[in-house]
Amino acid sequence: MPELRKDPITGRWVIISSDRAKRPTDFIRESVHIKGTAMCPFCPGNEGKTPSEILAYGRSGAKDTPGWSLRVVPNKFPALGIEGGLDREGEGLFDRMNGIGAHEVIIETPEHQLTLATMPEKSLEETLWAYRDRMLDLKNDRRFRYILLFKNHGEAAGATVEHTHSQLIALPIVPKRVREEVDSSKHYYDEKERCIFCDMIRQEIETETRVILNNDHFIALAPYAPRFPFETWILPRQHSSAFEHMPTPNYRNLAKVLRDFLGRLDAALNFPSYNYVIHTSPIGEEINDHYHWHIEMMPKLTRVAGFEWGTGFYINPTPPEESARFLRGAK
């Protein structure tokens, strides 16, 4: 019997279509295999093919030369522009402002053949530190209200360059989905004086059926009402409202969990394309007791179609309890 499940944080409903439940092998998708090309703009020796770097780790020599272990560069085709003022204005019912923001690319390793699942743990930790460093720097710009960090892995997930990289976009507004999560979490806290994410973590640990990985610092779980098959959330075990304000050791701990999880994802789903997004508190609201930063991981196994666009509901053919069981057993 199909189930309707309600996400306790956003209030969003999903349909868990258990009558047509799909196992990992039931999803027919092209696996991500890194081919490699001498023309890759992100490989060492091709630094001149990207805009001049904003940040680099590992190199002691001149800027925009080989020898780096990680680079951050402006996106060559940015969604938003860094120069100018917002110039907010209204036109009757309609509001507008200039498309001001920052759009950056984090090139996670000089090794073209590596992915986050296969690179050394230290390299993955450096990637997380680069996220933090760029967030802290961009937060000094008073025009920005939110900094979104995300990764598209594989062509099906929207990656246009196969060399492993993440992206950052600084926005002059708080995205609607983030605002809904934060406001809903605040409403829950005002009623119960507890963080809804912390309550969810405690309950999931007690039942264990949707837990994939769990250690002293982080938990990876299949959410109760996932939009997509094998959707996974990674959260700090202790309350933490902003990714960039984590205790220093936790970046290494997160690198371990993230690498372990991505290895399981590759093993269970045969190297799928995926997206992940870091949800964190908006600028100016970073320190609070109600919101809990987290990573939302979404393998590209199904397509959003007319029903989803028309209703806002998602149809998920794999119950989260099943996806958690498969991923726990994957190595």
C-alpha positions in Angstrom: 0.0 0.0 0.0 1.5 3.4 -0.9 2.0 5.9 1.9 1.7 9.7 2.2 4.4 10.9 4.5 4.9 14.5 5.8 8.3 16.0 6.4 8.2 17.3 10.0 10.4 20.2 9.2 9.1 21.7 6.0 5.5 20.3 6.1 6.1 18.9 2.6 4.2 15.7 1.7 5.8 12.8 -0.3 4.3 9.6 -1.7 6.3 6.5 -0.8 5.2 4.1 -3.6 6.0 0.9 -1.8 4.0 -1.2 -4.3 6.7 -0.5 -6.9 9.6 -0.4 -4.5 12.9 -0.3 -6.3 16.2 -1.9 -5.3 19.5 -0.4 -6.3 19.8 -2.6 -9.3 16.3 -1.6 -10.6 17.5 1.9 -11.5 18.9 2.1 -15.0 21.2 5.1 -15.1 24.6 5.8 -16.7 27.4 5.4 -14.2 29.9 8.2 -13.7 33.3 7.1 -15.0 36.0 9.7 -15.3 37.5 9.7 -18.8 40.1 12.5 -18.6 41.1 15.0 -21.2 44.2 17.2 -21.8 41.8 20.1 -22.5 40.4 20.1 -18.9 40.5 23.7 -17.6 40.8 22.5 -14.0 43.9 20.4 -14.4 47.4 21.6 -13.4 49.1 23.5 -16.2 45.8 24.9 -17.4 45.5 27.6 -14.8 45.3 30.2 -17.5 42.0 28.7 -18.7 40.2 29.8 -15.6 39.7 33.3 -14.0 42.5 34.2 -11.6 42.3 32.2 -8.4 40.8 33.6 -5.2 42.3 30.9 -2.9 44.8 28.1 -3.2 46.1 25.6 -0.8 49.4 23.7 -1.0 51.4 26.0 -3.3 54.3 28.2 -2.1 55.0 29.7 -5.6 53.4 32.3 -7.8 49.6 32.6 -8.2 47.8 30.7 -11.0 50.6 28.2 -11.5 50.9 24.4 -10.8 51.8 23.0 -7.4 48.4 23.6 -5.7 46.4 20.9 -3.9 43.1 22.9 -4.1 42.0 26.1 -6.0 39.0 28.4 -5.8 38.3 30.5 -8.8 35.4 32.7 -9.9 33.0 30.9 -12.2 33.8 31.8 -15.8 30.1 32.1 -16.6 28.6 33.4 -13.3 24.9 33.3 -12.4 25.3 36.6 -10.6 27.8 39.5 -10.8 30.1 40.7 -8.0 30.2 44.4 -9.0 27.6 47.1 -8.3 24.8 47.8 -5.9 21.5 46.1 -5.4 19.3 49.1 -6.4 16.1 47.5 -5.1 12.9 49.0 -6.6 9.3 48.2 -7.2 7.2 48.4 -10.3 3.6 48.2 -9.2 3.2 44.6 -7.8 6.6 43.6 -9.0 9.9 43.8 -7.1 13.3 43.7 -8.6 17.0 44.3 -7.8 20.3 44.0 -9.7 21.7 40.5 -10.0 24.5 41.0 -7.5 26.3 38.0 -5.9 29.4 35.8 -6.0 29.7 32.6 -8.0 32.8 30.5 -7.3 34.2 27.1 -8.2 36.1 25.0 -5.7 38.5 22.7 -7.6 38.9 20.0 -5.0 42.1 18.2 -6.3 44.6 18.5 -9.1 44.1 14.8 -9.9 41.6 14.5 -12.7 40.7 10.9 -12.1 39.8 11.3 -8.4 36.3 11.9 -6.9 35.3 12.8 -3.4 34.8 9.1 -2.7 38.3 8.1 -3.9 40.5 11.1 -3.0 42.7 11.0 0.2 40.8 12.0 3.3 43.1 15.0 3.8 42.1 16.3 0.4 38.4 16.0 1.3 39.1 17.8 4.6 40.8 20.6 2.6 37.7 20.9 0.5 35.6 21.5 3.6 38.1 24.0 5.0 37.9 25.9 1.6 34.1 26.0 2.0 34.5 27.5 5.4 37.2 30.0 4.4 35.2 31.3 1.5 32.0 31.6 3.5 33.8 33.6 6.3 35.3 35.9 3.7 32.1 36.5 1.7 30.1 37.2 4.9 32.0 40.4 5.2 30.1 41.8 2.2 27.0 43.5 3.6 25.1 42.9 0.4 24.9 39.1 0.9 22.3 37.3 3.0 23.0 33.7 2.2 25.8 31.5 0.9 24.9 28.3 -0.8 27.4 25.5 -1.2 26.6 22.7 -3.6 28.1 20.0 -5.7 26.9 18.5 -9.0 28.6 15.2 -9.7 28.1 13.6 -13.1 26.5 14.9 -16.2 23.0 13.8 -15.2 23.4 16.0 -12.0 24.3 19.1 -14.0 28.1 18.9 -14.0 29.5 20.4 -17.2 33.2 19.7 -16.3 34.0 16.2 -15.1 37.0 17.2 -13.0 35.7 17.0 -9.5 34.6 20.4 -8.1 32.0 22.2 -6.0 30.3 25.5 -6.3 29.4 28.5 -4.1 26.9 31.2 -4.8 26.5 34.2 -2.4 23.0 35.6 -2.7 21.5 39.0 -1.6 18.3 37.1 -0.4 17.6 34.0 1.7 16.3 31.2 -0.6 12.6 30.3 0.0 13.4 26.7 0.9 16.0 27.7 3.5 13.7 30.4 4.9 10.9 27.8 5.3 13.2 25.4 7.1 14.5 28.1 9.5 11.1 29.5 10.3 9.5 26.1 10.8 12.4 25.1 13.1 12.0 28.4 15.0 8.2 27.7 15.4 9.0 24.2 16.8 11.6 25.7 19.2 9.2 28.4 20.4 6.6 25.7 21.3 8.9 23.0 22.8 12.2 24.8 23.6 14.1 22.0 21.6 15.7 21.9 18.2 13.5 19.7 15.8 16.7 18.4 14.1 18.1 17.3 17.5 14.8 15.6 18.4 14.9 13.8 15.0 18.4 12.6 15.5 17.6 11.2 18.9 14.5 9.4 17.6 16.3 8.0 14.6 19.1 6.6 16.8 16.5 4.9 19.0 14.7 3.2 16.1 17.9 2.7 13.9 15.9 1.7 10.9 16.8 4.8 8.8 20.4 5.3 10.2 23.1 4.6 7.6 26.2 5.8 9.5 26.6 7.0 13.1 29.6 7.9 15.2 30.3 10.3 18.1 30.3 13.4 15.8 28.0 12.8 12.8 25.0 10.8 11.6 24.0 9.9 8.1 20.3 8.9 7.8 17.6 8.5 5.3 15.0 11.1 6.2 11.5 9.9 7.1 9.8 11.6 4.1 12.5 11.7 1.3 11.7 13.3 -2.0 14.1 11.0 -3.9 15.2 7.4 -3.7 18.4 7.1 -1.5 18.2 10.7 -0.4 20.4 11.0 2.6 21.0 13.7 5.2 24.3 14.1 7.1 24.0 16.0 10.3 26.3 16.9 13.3 25.3 14.9 16.4 25.7 17.9 18.7 23.6 21.0 17.9 25.4 23.2 15.4 23.5 26.1 13.7 26.2 27.1 11.1 28.6 25.0 9.0 31.3 27.7 9.2 31.2 27.8 13.0 31.9 24.1 13.6 34.7 23.2 16.1 38.0 22.7 14.2 38.2 18.9 14.7 34.8 18.4 13.2 36.0 19.2 9.6 38.2 16.2 9.7 35.4 14.1 11.3 33.0 15.2 8.6 35.5 14.4 5.9 35.7 10.8 7.2 31.9 10.4 7.3 31.4 12.0 3.9 34.1 9.8 2.2 32.7 6.7 3.9 29.1 7.5 2.8 30.1 8.3 -0.8 32.0 5.1 -1.1 28.8 3.2 0.0 26.8 5.2 -2.5 29.1 4.2 -5.3 29.1 0.5 -4.2 25.3 0.3 -3.8 24.3 2.3 -6.9 27.2 1.7 -9.3 28.8 5.2 -9.3 25.7 7.4 -9.6 25.5 11.0 -10.5 24.4 13.0 -7.4 23.8 16.5 -6.0 24.5 17.7 -2.5 23.6 20.9 -0.9 24.8 22.3 2.5 21.9 23.9 4.3 23.1 26.4 7.0 21.8 29.4 8.8 21.4 32.7 7.0 24.0 35.5 7.4 23.1 37.4 10.6 21.3 34.4 12.1 24.3 32.1 12.5 24.2 31.5 16.2 20.8 30.1 17.3 19.3 27.2 19.2 16.6 26.3 16.7 18.3 25.5 13.3 20.7 22.7 12.7 23.0 22.8 9.6 23.1 19.7 7.5 24.0 18.2 4.1 21.3 16.9 1.8 22.6 14.3 -0.6 20.4 13.3 -3.6 21.5 10.6 -6.2 20.0 11.2 -9.6 17.9 8.1 -10.0 14.5 9.5 -11.0 13.2 12.5 -12.9 10.9 15.2 -11.6 7.8 15.3 -14.0 4.3 16.8 -14.4 2.8 15.4 -11.2 5.6 16.9 -9.0 5.5 20.3 -10.8 1.7 20.4 -10.5 1.3 19.4 -6.9 4.6 20.0 -5.1 4.4 16.3 -4.0 7.3 13.9 -4.9 6.8 10.2 -5.7 9.6 8.1 -4.2 9.7 4.4 -5.3 12.1 3.3 -2.6 11.1 3.6 1.1 13.8 5.2 3.2 14.0 2.2 5.5 15.0 0.1 2.5 17.6 2.6 1.1 19.2 2.9 4.6 19.4 -1.0 4.8 21.1 -1.2 1.3 23.6 1.6 2.1 24.4 0.1 5.6 25.4 -3.1 3.9 27.3 -1.5 1.0 31.1 -1.4 1.1 
